[in-house]
């Protein structure tokens, strides 16, 4: 297959959903933030810079790739809000990525696009490798670090995970767990959407807002509506892993996670500072790691940001990139 056999079409969210259903078992779809239901939820509740411009690339036998973009004047960005979409990428078979990008770039030039501003890209992003191949055809391409993420490859069992930590980290985890156990009654429970979500989602939002003014400001009315809608969509698609840590039947901490393609993603969290002496904030995350191991995940992704707890619980730093170019 060469670029002459490919065509590009701007598609609706509805067609995007259809392509996902047709290809979810044959294409990697490794980046969860490019899933159609995720991007549609972001766009509906939060909007984003630019106008949606979702491009599907078709070959003789059907779709071979998708790039969910947004046009902002003469600039093409990835569709979605970087504040809630930690990673971005093109979608398709890895060996087709350079051809997908080539025909998309040609289409964008015809649409009057003169600049690319693409963030945030993991080092293994398909579009990043493809961009480097196209570098000779782009003017002033820059690929520079933009943020960091943390992740850990998971051991086969809990003891194996503990051995991955440094001696000091391992001692601290065990000490914190013992202290919580000695406190008395506590429960770490999974909410995955098989039962009504409303009360649990409200508790998560309240815990998120509880202790820090910056997080309370972030969780505006529109953002809370987005989280409620996203949690429902994650549940509908079998990805939701929302955990509540209750101490004496009181919600003390919560972590919003989701599982996709064998990876546990820690999306957001909150806790009640009245339980600081029990380290409920960090323990709710440690218990999520333990749960991910038990459920067969092979990697735990703490997502974007350099919060201290990520390193303290075994995460290794990974650079994320922003790409800019003139067409």
N, C-alpha and C positions, 0 to 999 in steps of 0.2 A: 504494500500500500504506500502511495506517495501523496503529497499534498494536493496534486491535481485531481485525485479521486475524492477529495473531501469538500464538503460544503458546510457553511455556518448559518445557523438560524437563531434569531432571538426568540426565546420561548417564554411562556408564562410559568407561574409557580405550579399550575396544574400539570403542565407537560413535564416539568422538572420532577414532580412526584411520580409520574408515570415512568420516566426513565429510571428513577431510583428503584422502583418495583421490578423493572425488567432486568436490571444489571446488578442488584445488590449482592448477588451470589457469584458474580463473575468479575466485577471490578473491585478493587480494594476498599474504596470508600473509607480510607483509614482516618481521615480527619472528621471528627464528629460535628464540628462547627460548620461543615458544608452540607450536612444533611438537610433536605428540603424543609422538613417540618421545623427545624431549628431556625433557619434563615427566614422563613415565612413568619414565625413568631416574633423574631427580632424586628422585622420590618413593620409588622402590624402594630406592635406596642411601642417601639422606640424610634422607628425610622432610622435613617442613617444619611450621611452625606451623599448626595447624588440620587439619581433615578435608577431603579433596578434595570439591569441589562444582562439578563441570564442568557448565555450563549451555549448552544448545543452544537457539537461537531458531528456530522454524519458521514459515514462511508457508504459503499455500495450495499452493505448488508445491515445498515441501521446505525444507531448512535455509537460513537467511539469515545466521546468525552464531553464534559461540561465545564464551563467556567462561569461561576456566579459572580458577576461584576456589577458595579454601579458607576454610571457616568456623572461626573461632577464638573460641568463646563467642558473643558478640553482634557480633563484628567480621568483616567480609568482607575478605580479602586476596586478592591474586593467588596462584595455585598456583605453587609453586616456591620455591627458596631464593635470596634476593637476593645471597648470596655467590657463586653460580654461575650465576644468571640475571640478566644485566646489564640487560636491558630487559624490559618487559611491555606488553601491550596487549590490546584485544579483537580478534576476528578476524571479518572479513566484508567486504562491499563498502563502500567509504568512504561512499557516499551513504545507506547503511542504518544507519550507526553510531549516530546519535541515537535512532532507533527501537529498536535492539537494546538500548541502555543503558536506555531508558525501561522496557521490559518486564522487564528484568533487575532493575532497582531495585524495581519493584512486587513481583516475586517474592521478593526478599530481605526486604522488609518483612513479607510474609506468613510468612516463615520465622523471624521474630523478630530479624532482623539490625537493629542500630541504628547501627552505625558502619561507615564505609569507611576503609581504610588501604591505599592503593595506591601501590606503588613498583616499579621506578624507571621513569619515563616520559620518553621522548624528546619534544622539542618538537613533532614531527610525529606523535605517537601519536594514533590514531583516538579512543581513549577520552578523551584530554585535551580535544580539541575538543568532543566530545559532552558532557563534564562541564560545560564552560563554558556550553553551551546550557541545561543543566539546573540551573544555579546558582540561579535563583529558587525552585526546588522543594526545595533542599537547605538544611539548617541548618548554619551555621558551616563552609561549604566553604573550605578553605585549599589553595592550590596554591603550593608554595614550593620553591626550589632545594634539592636533596638531595645532589647529587654532580655530577661533570662527566665528559664523555667527550671523546675527540679523534678527528677524522677528517680525511681529505683526499680531495678529488676528484682522480682520477687522470688524468694526461695520457695521450696516445696512445702514447708511447714513453718509454724511459728518459731520454733527454736532455731531453725535455719535463718529466719529473718533476724532474730536477736543476735546471731553470730555475725551478721553483716555489719552490725553497728560497732562503733568503737567501744572500748571497755567502759569509758565514762558514760556514753550514751546508753549502753545496755544496762548499767547500774541504775541510771536515772529512770528509765522506763520501768524496770522491775520495782523500784522503790515507789514510784507513783501509783502503779497498779496495786501494790500491797496496801498502800495508805487508803485508797478508795475501797478496797475489799474490807479493810478493818473498820471503815466508817459504818458499815451496816448494809441496809438494803439499797441496791441499785440495779438498774436494768438498761441494757443496750439493745435497742430494738430496731428492726428494719421495717421501713415503710416502703413498699414497692408498688402501691397503687391497686393491689388486689382488693383492698377495702377503701371506703371513702377517705379522701385526703384532707378535707377542709380544715379540720381542727389541727392536724399536724402541720400543715402548711402555714397556718396562722401562727403557730408556736415557733416555727422556724423563722418567719419574718420578724416576730417580736424579739427573739434571741439575737438575730442579726443586728437589729437597731439598738440593742439594750445598752451597750457599754461605751461606745465610741461615737463622738459627734460626726466624724467624717463618714462612718458607715451608716449612721442614721440619715445623713444628708443624701448619701448615694441611694438608699432605699426609699426613694420618693414614691408618690402614689403610682405614677406610671411604671416605675421599675418594679414595685411590688406586684402590679398587675402582670407584668412580663414574667416574673418568677412564677407566679401562680399558673399562668398559661403554659410556661415551659415545663414545669413539674408535671402537669397533666399530660402533655404530649410525650414526655419521657416515659411516663407510666403506660400510656397507650401502646408505646412501641417496645415495652419490656426492658427499658434501659435504666429506669429509676432505681437508685439506691440511696434513699433518704434515711438517715439514722438519727435517733433520739437517744440521748443519755439521760435517764431519769434517776434522780437521787431522792429516796424517800417519796417516790411517786410525783416528784416535781421535775419538770423539764429543765435540766441544768446546762445542756449543750446539744448542739445539733450540727450535723454535717450533711451537705447536699452533694451527693456523688452520683455518677452514672457509669455504667459499664458498656464499653463498645469495643468489639474486635479483640477481646481478651485483655483489655486495659481498663483499670479502675481510675477514673478521673475525679479528683476532689475539686468541685466547682466553687463551693462557698461554705461558710460556716458561721456560727454564732454561739455565744455562751452567756451564762449569768454570772457576773463577777462576784455575787454573793457566795459562789462555790469555788472561788479562786484557790482557797486553801487545799482543795482536792484536785487541782490541776485538770479540771474537767475539759477545758479547751483543748489541750494537747492530747489528753487521753481519748477524747472522742475521735481524733484523727488516728491515733495508734490503733484503736479498736477497729477502725475502718480498714486499716492495712491488714489486720488479722483476718477480718471478714473476707477481704479480697483474696487472700491466700486460700482460705477455706472454700471459696467459690470458684477457684481454679484460674484466677487472673495471673498473667505472667509479668505484668508491669503495673506499677502505681505511679500515676502522673499527678503531681501537685499543681500543675498548671502555672500560668504566668505570674511572676512576682518573686521577690527575694526575701520573703518573710523568714525569720530566724527558725521557726519551728520545723521548716522543711528540711534544713540541714540537720537539725537535732534528731529527726526521726529517720535519718538515713538517706535523704535525697541527695543526688548528685546534680551539680549545676550544668545547664545546657544553654548555650547562647541562642537567641532568636533574632531573626534578621528582618530588615526593611529594605525593599528594593525600589529604586527610583530610576527612571530612564526617560529619554525623549525619543519619540518615534519620528 
